[in-house]
Amino acid sequence: MQPKQIKRISPNELRFVWNDGRESVFTTDFLRMHCPCATCLHEREENRRQGLFSLPIANQTELRSLELSGRNAIVVTWGDGHKTGIYTWEYLRTLDSLR
């Protein structure tokens, strides 16, 4: 499973058209709140344990760039410089089912 097309459809939305015909639209807020890097995963887990939730700060959900990572993922550079999350195609499809 991989996208045939990835397109920015607004300043805060990305559309993925998958090779099986499915389309996924993600907001940048949603993608950043589900960053798969170890730091973000740990922060989310700690917040859950304490009954807290994170609110995005300035520039945190601004999408600066997208880069392919190999043949099965993208790396997003966010407005605050964060870019350690690797969003695999499989992970993005899983996220699509959460919306």
C-alpha positions in Angstrom: 0.0 0.0 0.0 1.4 3.3 -1.0 0.2 6.7 -2.2 0.0 7.6 -5.9 -0.3 11.2 -4.9 0.4 13.5 -1.9 -0.9 17.0 -2.3 -1.2 20.0 0.0 -4.8 21.1 -0.5 -4.7 24.0 1.9 -2.2 25.5 4.3 -3.3 23.0 7.0 -4.4 19.9 5.0 -2.8 17.1 3.0 -4.5 14.7 0.7 -3.1 11.2 0.0 -4.5 9.3 -2.9 -3.6 5.6 -2.4 -2.9 3.0 -5.0 -6.1 1.2 -4.0 -8.2 4.3 -4.8 -8.8 5.4 -1.2 -8.3 9.0 -0.4 -7.2 10.3 3.0 -7.2 13.9 4.1 -5.3 14.9 7.2 -5.0 18.2 8.9 -1.6 19.3 10.0 -2.9 19.5 13.6 -3.9 15.9 13.5 -0.6 14.7 12.0 1.4 16.6 14.5 -0.7 15.3 17.4 0.1 11.8 16.2 3.8 12.3 15.5 5.3 8.8 15.7 8.8 9.8 17.0 9.9 8.4 20.4 9.9 11.8 22.1 6.3 12.6 21.1 5.1 9.0 21.9 6.6 9.3 25.4 5.1 12.8 25.9 1.6 11.5 24.9 1.9 8.5 27.2 3.0 10.7 30.1 0.1 13.1 29.5 -2.4 10.2 29.3 -1.1 8.8 32.6 -1.6 12.2 34.3 -5.0 12.8 32.7 -3.6 15.7 30.6 -3.6 16.6 27.0 -1.3 18.6 24.8 -2.2 21.8 23.1 -0.2 22.8 20.1 2.1 25.9 20.5 2.9 28.5 17.9 4.3 27.1 14.7 4.1 23.6 16.0 1.6 22.4 13.4 2.8 24.6 10.5 4.0 22.2 7.8 7.3 23.5 6.4 8.3 20.5 4.2 7.7 16.9 3.3 10.4 14.5 2.2 10.3 10.9 1.1 12.1 8.5 3.5 13.0 5.5 1.4 10.1 4.0 -0.5 7.6 3.6 2.4 7.4 6.8 4.4 7.6 10.6 4.6 9.4 12.9 7.1 7.6 16.1 8.0 9.5 19.2 9.0 7.3 21.3 11.3 7.3 25.0 11.9 9.1 24.6 15.2 11.9 22.6 13.5 10.7 19.2 14.7 11.4 16.5 12.1 12.2 13.2 13.8 8.8 11.5 13.1 8.8 9.1 10.2 5.2 8.6 9.0 5.2 5.2 7.2 2.4 4.4 4.7 1.1 1.8 7.1 1.0 4.2 10.0 -0.8 6.8 7.8 -3.4 4.3 6.8 -3.9 3.4 10.5 -4.3 7.1 11.3 -6.9 7.3 8.6 -9.0 4.8 10.4 -8.9 6.8 13.6 -10.6 9.9 12.1 
